[in-house]
Amino acid sequence: MIGSLDSAPLGAAVRIARIDWPAMSPDEGRRLREFGLMEGALVTPLHRGSLFSRDPLALAVGRMRVIIRAAQAAVIAVEAVDAAGGAEPKPA
């Protein structure tokens, strides 16, 4: 399953499959790269900002906690991972 990071379930680890770098500013892209948000990275959405908003989104990236905007999360495609850390098989 591939979806966007902004719709990934809270508490479930996902792997970043693709990032639409041109959809964000160079400064945003640099900031996300500095936090380790790149293709292949495992991240876990932890919580969202408020009851009425999906912004911002808190993530676990390794041992770090990172906060990103929902607009940034929307351009990050993710895939579910199995318990061993690999991508889930695609349905036939």
N, C-alpha and C positions, 0 to 999 in steps of 0.2 A: 504494500500500500504506500503510495506517495501522496502526501498532502502538504499543506503549508504549516510552518511552525506556529503561526498564530492560532491554528485550529487543533494542534496536537493536544492530547489529553494530559492533564496535570499529573505529575508523578511518574509518567511512563518515559523511559529513555527512548530517544530517537536518534537516527544518524542523519546528518546533513547530506542531502543528495546533490543539491544544486543551489547556488545563490545568484540571483539576478543583479550583479554588481552595477550595471548601468542604470538600474531603477533607483539608486540612492546616490547621494552626493559623495565626492571623493573623501571628504572628512568622515562621513558615516562609515564608508567602506574601510577606511584605515582603522577606525576605532574598533569595528567588529573583528578585523584581522588581528589587532593587538590583543583582543580578548580570546583569541583562539577559535572564533567562529569561521570555519572554512570547510570546504567539502570534505566529507569523511569523518568529521568530528562528532563525537557522541555528546548529546546535550539532554538535559531533563528539565522540562518546564515545571516550575515549582508553584508559582501563584501569579495571579493577575492583580492589577492595581486596586480595583474597587468593585463593588457589587454591580454597578451600572455601566462599567466601562471595561474593556479588555486591554486597557493601556495603563501603565506599562506592563511588561511581562518579565518576571524574574526567572532566570535559568541557572541551572548548575552546569558548569563547564569544567570538567575535572574537579579540582578542589575549590574552584572559584565560584562565587555567586555574581551573576551579571544581570543588569537590567537593560532591556532594549524596548523600543517603541513598537507598538502593534504594526505600524506601517513597515518597519524593518522586518519584523517576523513574517509579514505577509509575502515578502519576496524571497523567503528562504524555504525551499522545498525539502521535506524530510521523509524518511522511510522508517517504518517500525523496525525494531530489532528484537531478536529472540533472546531468551534468558542467557545464552552464551555470548551475546554481543554481536552476533551476525545478523545480516538482513533476513527478514522473514521471506520464505519462498513465495514467489508470485503464483496465484491460482492458475490452474491449467485451463 
